[in-house]
């Protein structure tokens, strides 16, 4: 049976709806809804911003040496011949390069910097003339798996990415990449034209001009970036630079027209932070290129950071999907003494920041790089989809591998970033909505009403019945998975954690997705929206008397296998820090609450130190998650209450359990 996958590219939010989740608990539900793609992703658009200032020749050569292998790895999905975890290969690739040279707009007399904007965000595609290079190249390179040799494409890309070292030394790394991609006519996530355009750029004659993203080559990059929601491509923006970004919102402070301004002109832009664009401009700008698919944008940099802070050893124990761990990792980089903006060499154009790192090139010459603090902040703004590597590394191979790993996570079957919990009825708390086209604008064979297909139903009351295009919204029937994992025979969608497609196409940490059966294949002209309700409340395990030899269940953790019938109520021990109220709490000894390990069973049983167990948690028969049994609210975690309502206990064999009366769980 042919199956079609659907991506959930957002994590459940903590926002609340204005309706109760009765009868389960008094907490309001939280929801997320967004438009998603229904096709596997095997296309990539890579824009390299290559610093072409005077100190960059050997660093460009180090990057050039990596291109053939980079293309080979992406096109095969194999990092090595014996790769135990290959990723879905890229079948279609666009490759472009832009320099850091945007001159010093409007300011003549600064050596090596064009007052008319330098390369100004235009794609660079001149041949370097090196051995093996062609005489000319198109504005951007295209790789087609059915036609092209990946190694040759890698060589060709090296030929156009070797930009030399004659560019302006006031590098505009971020501004150049943004201008290369940002369109003259920009739209928001709903397709509405943004007026005025939120991103404009300095013009040589004064005032501002627009980006080049929707201008045909050679002046623009039209055709490079694929934004078709029905067949999207991963967009990768990768910087190679040995200085921090110096993108200026004004160049007046660099004027050499009079003596009073001349002294200011002798101070580098990076040392005049008040004149630089805010970093948020680039986080918002790059993400705004894909307003409905921001998760398909990767931002990476090989820049001025100490090698030991970003190498494989420094990264190996960091879970970059965990916000706290990722934040701590980047804080360590930003707070390192080598990353501080310490000026050396006095004032004038000879002044510079103390280096963040140093390496020795092939000519046995020392090369340095200044702290890339602004670039680091942009990387941080991309969360899991950002990475920074050191330009001072002797070998850029490991750095490119880290970038490839991030790109690889976006490829293939569009897999869920984290698992959903299947309830005892075999369903997950999500709706898939088809946004049908407006009557008269639908392609042949595409429905315009819910009644045209048996698996389409009207959306629930309170949900918008009409979409932004003027068409009808319809809910697609969800098919349950109960017992042995098997693809349902009916028409609809199901939560897929077991099909061969998931097992072969999704990374090991994301082997789950939403899949359509063949008879429910989305029609042309239909937009898909996924809406998930977060009914499950969770609370971390903070007890100090539990066994640490194996993982222990927590409130909200999924029950293994099918839901179980609640055990006979017992006085619970408190699984978390007790709530502090004005009421008197009777403390009980955990050991008196425990039972011999042989007598206890179930997925919600907590193993205690010394071999005892605590069975006060039990598996909710409907939600299929562990909940904390209780008699009074003092048995519950802080701010939680013991839910004794009949509508609650009727679903748990008469047993009350702890709930959080506010949204967000623990």
N, C-alpha and C positions, 0 to 999 in steps of 0.2 A: 504494500500500500504506500502510495506517495504521500509524504508529509511535508508540511510547511511550518517553519518556525517563526516565532514572534519574540522580539527582545523586550525585556524589561530593563530599561537603561536608567532607572532612577531608584533610589533607596526610599523606603517608606518614610514619609515625613511625620512631623509631630504636630501638624496643624489639625484642628478639630472641626468636625461637622456639627451642625446644629440639630442633632438627633441622638437619642440614647441607643446604646447597644443592649436593649432589653430582649430577652430576660436574663442574659448572661451575667452582666454586672453593671454598676451604675456609671461606668466610664464612657465618655463620648468616644466614638471611633475616630481614628485618623485615616487619611486617605491620600493617595497620590494618583494623578492622572496625567498622561502625556501621550502625544502621538509617537508612534514607533514604526520601525521598518519591519517588513515581513520577509525579507530575503536574506540569504547568507551573504556575508561581506567578503569579497575577494579582490577588492580594488583599493589602491593606495595612491595618494597624491603627496609627494614629498617636496617641500621647499627648503633648500639649504640657504641660509644667510651666511656668507663667507666674508669675514673681515679681510679687506685687501689693503690694509695700511702697511707701513714700511717694515714692521717686525714679523710679518706673517708667512714668509715664503716657505720655511721648513715645516711649519705647522700645516699649511695647505698640502704639502707633500705627504705628511703623515696621514691626513684625512683621505687624500686621493688614493693611497695604498689600500684603504679599507673598502672602497666602492665596489670592486668586483665581488668580494666576498659578501658584502651587505646585500647586493642584488641576488646573488646565488642563494643565500639563506632565506631571504624573503620569498623567492620564487619556488623554493622547494619545501619550505617549512622545516628544514633540517638544520640545526645549528652545527651538527657534526655528523659524520657518517654513521655513528652509533647512537644518535639522539634517541633517548628513551621516551621523550615527551614531545614529539613533533607537533607543530601547529599547522592549521590549514594554509596552504600556499597561496601566495598572491598571483592572480592570473592576469591582472591588468594594472599597470603602474605608470604614473606620470612623474617626471623628475625635472625640477627646475632649480635655478640658482640665482641669487640676487646678492649684490655686494653691500658693504656697510657705508659706502660713499654716497652721501647726499649733499656734499659740499658744505658751504656755510651760506645759506640762501640770503641773497641781497647784500652780502658783505664782501667787497673786493679787497685785495691786498693781503689776504692770508695765504701764505705759501702752501701750494699743493691742494688748495680747497677751492672748488669752483663756486662762484657766487650765483650761478644759475642752477645749482642743485646737483651737480655731479651725475651719477648714474640714476639718482632720483627714483629708485624702486623699479626700474626696468629690469626685466629678466636678462641675464647675461648668457650669451650662447656662442661667443666667439671661440674658435679653436685656439688652444694654447700653442699649437704647432709642435708639440712634443712627438716623439716617435710613437707610431701607432694611432695618431689622431688624424681625423679627416680634416679636409680644408674648411668645411662649413658644417653647421649643425642647425636644426630647427630651434625655434624659441624655447621649447621644452622637449625633453625626450619622452618617448612612449615605449613601454614594454608590453608585448602581447605574448602570453605563454605559448600560443599556437604558432607563433611566427619567429620570435626573437631568441637569440642566445643571451642568457642573463649575464655571462661573463663579459661579452662584448659590450652590452649596455653599460656595465660597470666601468669598463675602460673608457667608453665614450663620455660618460658623465664626468669622469675625472678630467677629461680634456676640456670641458667647459667650466668646471668648478675650480680650475687652477687660474685664479684671477690676477696673480701677480701682486706686487706690493707698492703700487703707485697711487693708491687711493688716499683721500683726505684723512688726516690723522685725528680729526674730530668725528669719531665713528657714531653713526646713527643706526645701530644694529636693529633695534626694535621698530623704529619708525620706517626703515627701509622695507622690512618684511611686511609690516601692516599696509603700507602704501601699495606694495606689489599686489596684494590680495583684496584690499577693500574696494567695493564697487562705487561707481558714481551714483547709482540708484540702489539704495539699501532697503531691505524689508525686515519686518519683525517676524516672530514665530507664527503669527496668523496671516502672513502674507501682505500686511499693510505697509505701504511705502512710508519710510521714515523721512519726514520733512520738518525741519531741515535735516540734512545728512549729519549724523552724530559725529562723524570723523572726517575732518578736513586737514589739509597739509599746507605748510608754508609755501607761498608762491614767490618766485624771484622778483616779480614786478610789484610786490606788496600784496597784502590780502592773503587769500587762501585758494587752494585748488582741491580737486577730489582725487580719490584713489584710482588705481589702474586695473582693478579686478574684472571689470566688464568692458574693457577697451581691447580691441583686437591687437595682436602683436604687429609690429615690434614695440609699439608704445605701451601696450598693456599685456595682461596675462589671461585674457578671455580664452576659455577652453582648457586651461590647466586644471582648475579645481572643479570637481564634479559634485553638484549639490542636488541631484535628482533624488527625492525622498524614496522613490520606488527602487532605486538601485544606487545606494550611496557608496562613497569611498571614504576610507580613513584619511584624514588630513594630518600630516606631520610637518611641524615647523621646527627646524633644527638649526641652532646657531653655533658657529665656530668663531671664537674671538678671544683675544688675549687682553682686552680692556673691557671695562664696564660700559654699559650703554650711556651715550651722551646726547640722546635725542632731545633737542631743545624746542620749547614752545615759542621762543623768540630768539633772534640773533642780534638784536640791537646792542646788547652788552659786549658783543665781539667787534663792534665797529672800529675801524682804524682811521676814521675821517677827521678826528681832531685829537689833540694831545690828551685831553681829559679822559677820553674814551680809550685811548691807546693802551693805557696801563691795564685796564680791564681786559683788553683783548689778549694780554699776555698770560692770562689765567685760563687754564683749560676748562671747558664746559663742565666736566665731571666735578670740578671743584666749586661750581656755582649751582648747587642743587635746586635753588629757588627758581632757576630759569628752565629747568628740565620738565618735560611732561610727567605727570604722575604715573606711577607704575600701573595703576588701575586702568588707565587708558588701553594698555596692551592686553591685560587679562580680559577686559570686556570686549575689546576690539577683535581679538582672535576668536573668542568664543562666539561673538556675534556673527562670524562668518557662517556658522551653522546654528541658527537660533533654535531649531527643533532637534538637533542631534549633536549637542555640545560634547557628549561623551565620546564622539568619534574624532575628536581633535586631540592630538598629542603635541606637547611642547617640550623640547629638549634642548640642552645646551652643553657644549664642550667649551668650558670657559675657565676663568681665573678662580679656582678653588683648590685648596691643598689636596694633593692626591690621596693622602692617607685618610681623609675624611669622607671620600666618596668611592673608594675602591671596593672590590668584592668583599673583602673582610669587613669593612665598615657597614656594608649593606646587608650582609647575609642573615643577620638576626632581626632585621626590621620588617615588620608586616606593613607594607605601604598601603594596604587597604584599611588599616586601623588609623583613624585620624590622630589619636593621641601619640602613637608611635611615630607616625610620619612627622608630626609637629615637633616632637622631641629631637628627631633626626636633623631636621632643618635648623632647629634652634642651636644644636651643637655646631653646625657649620657657621651660622651667622655670628655666633658669640665667640668663635675661636679668635685668638689674638691676631692671627695672620689675615683674617678677613676684615680687620678694622681699617677705615680710610685714613691712614696716617701719611701725611704729606712729607716727602723728602726732596731735597734739591732746591729749597727756597721757593721764590716766586718766579713768574715768567714761564715761557714755554718749556723751559728745562725742568720745571717742577713736575713731580709725578707722585702717585701713591706708592707706598712701600709694597713690594710684591706679595701676593698671596702664595705663590709657588714658583719653582724654578726647575728647569730641566737642561740637559746638555744635548745639543743637536748632533747631527751626523758629522758636522765639521768641528766637533768638540768645542763649540761655543755655548756659553751660558745664555739661556733664554728665560725670560720671566713673564708673568702675567699679573695684572692688578686685580684686586678683589672685585668679583662680579656680583655686587650686592643687589643691584637693581634687577639683573637677570635672574638671580636666585629668587627674588620675590615673585617674579612672573612664574617661574617653575612651581613655586609653592601654590600659586593661585590655580594651578591645574590639578591639584590633588594627586590621585593615583595615576593620572595621565601626564604627569610631569617628571622629569629627571634631569639631574645636572651631573656632569663628569668633568674631570680635570684636563685642561689643555696642556698641562705640564707632564702628563703621563708619557712614558717612553713609547708605549704602544697604545694606539687608540682602539685596538680590537675589543678589549673588555668594555670600554665605554660604549662602543657601537652595539655590543651585545645587549647592554642594559637598555638602549634605545629600541632595539629590535624586540626585546621582550615586551615592552609596553605596546608597541604596534601589534604584536602577535596576539595580545589579549583581546583586540577588537575584531580579529578576523574569524572567518568561518561562520558556523551556526551561531546566531545571535543568542548568547547564553546569559542567564540571569546572574547578576553579580553575587547574590547570596540566596540560600534556599528559602522557599516558602514552606509552611507547615500544612500538610494535607490533613484535613479533619477526618473524623471517623466515617463520614459519608463519602469519602474519596475525592472531595472537592477542596480547592483552595479559595480563600476569601478575595477573589478577584473577578472582575467583569472585563470582557473584551467587547468593545463597541465599534461597530462599523459606522463611519460617517459617510452616508450615501451622497452622491452628487445631486444637484438640483434637477428636477424634471426638465427635460429639454436639453440638458448639457451632458447627460450620461452617455458613455460609449455603448455600442451595441452589446446586449447581453448583461449589462450591469443593472442591478435592481435600483429602484428609486423609492420603494416602500418596503417595510418590514415583512409584509404578508406575501411577498413574491418568493421567499425561500423559507422552508419549514424550520430551519435552525435559527432564524432571526426573530426576535421578539421586541416589542417596545421597551425602551429603557424604563427603569424604575421611576415611580413618582418622585418628584423633586429634582430629577436630573434633566438637563436641557434636552428637549426633544428635537430641536432644530439646530444645525451646526452653522458655522460662520459662512459657509458657502450657500446657505439657504436650503440644504437638503435635510433628510430625515436621519436621526440617530437610532440605531438598532443594536440591541444586545445579542451577542452570539451565544448559543447554548454551550455551557461547559459540561464536559463528559467526565463522569467519575472514574477513578482508578481504585478498585477494591480487590483485595486478594492478590492473585498472581498478576504481575505486571504484564499487561497486554494492551496493544493499541485498540481503542474502541472501534466498533464497526459503524457507529452512528456518525452523523454529520455534526461537526462542531470543533471545539478545541479542548485540549487537556493539558494538565501540568505533567511535563515529561521529564522523568529522572532516570529512564531506563532504556530508551530506544537505542538501537545501534548508532543512529545519527548523533545522539547526545554523547554517547560514550566515545565515539571516534573524533568528534568535532569540537567538543567543549573542553577547556582546560580542566585539570583534575579538581581544582578548587571552585569550578563553576559548572559542574555537570548537572545543570537543570535549565529548562527553558519551557516556554509555552508553544505548543505545536498544534497546527490545524490538521484535521484529516483531509484526505484528498477531495471529498465531496463538499468541503467547506472552504475551498481555496478562495482567498480574497479576489474580488473582481477588479478589473481595470477601473481606475477612477475612484476607488474606495480608499479613504484614509482610515487608519486603524488607531484606536486609543485603548490603552490598558489602564484600568482603574482598580486599585487594590485597597481594601479596607484592612487596617491593622487592628484585629480584635484581640490579639494576644498581648497580655501584659507580662513584663519580665522583670526580674530582680537578680542582681549578681549574688553569688554565694559568698558570704562574708564570715561564715562560721569559722572558729578556730579549732573546733574539736573534731573536724572531719578528717578522714584518711586522705593523704595526698599521693598515695601510690597509684590511683587511677582517677580519671575524670569523674566528677560527681554531678548529679542533676541539679538544676536550679529552677526557680519559678519561671515558667515560660519556655523551658527547654522541651524539645519534641520528645514524645514517648517513643521508645523503640517498638517497632511492630505495630500492632493494632492497639486501640485504646483498651484499657482494662477497667473492670468494675471496681469502684472504690472499696478499700478495705474497711474493716470495722473501725469506727472512729476511736482515736486514742488521744490522750492529751499531748499536744504537739510541743516539741522544743522549738524555740524561735530560730529560724534559719538566718536571720540577719540581726543587725543591731536593734535591740528592743526600742519601741517607740517611747518617747518621754512625754508623759502627760501628767495631769494632776491626780490621776487615779493611782491607787496602790497596786503594784504588780507583785505577784507571788513568783519568786524565782524557783525553778525546778532544776534538779540535777540532771544533766543530759543522760548520764548512765542509767538513771532510773527509768528513763523513757525508752531506752534501747531494748532490742530483743536479740536473741542469738542470731548470728548471720544465717544459720541453716534454716531458721524459721521464717525469715523475711525474703521476699522476692518482689519483682516488679521494677519497671524502668525508673520510677521516681524514688526508690529507696536510697537513702543516703548512708554510705558506709562511714562508720565512725572509727576513730583511733582505738586500738585495743580489740578490734574485731566485732564490736557491736554495730547495730544499725538503727536508723530512725525512719519510721514509716509514716510520719505525719504528713508528708506530701503524697499526693495520689494523682493518677492520670485522669484528666477531665474526659469523660466518655465522648463528648462531641468535638471539642477543640483539639483533642489528642496532644495536649501539653500538660506538663506537671503544674499543679496548683498546690498551695499550702493550706492544709486543713486547719480549722480553728474552732474554738468555742466562744471566745470573746476577742474583741479587737486588740487587746494587749498581747495576744498570741501572734500578732501580725507584724510585719516590718513597719518602721516608722512612717506615719502618715497614711498607712493602709488601714482598711477596716475589715471586720469579719462580716461577710455577706450572708445573712441568715434568711433572706427573703424566700418565700415559698417558690417563686418562679426560678430562683437559682438552685435551691436544694432539690427541686423536683427533677433536675437533670443530673444530679450527682448522688442518687440513691439516698437522699435525705441528709447529705453531708455538707455543711457550710464550708466556705473557703475564703481566703483573704483576697481582696481586690483593692486596687488603687482608685479612689473616687475622682482623681484628676487624670487628664490625658497624659500619655507619654510613658506610662509604666514606671519602672524603677530606674 
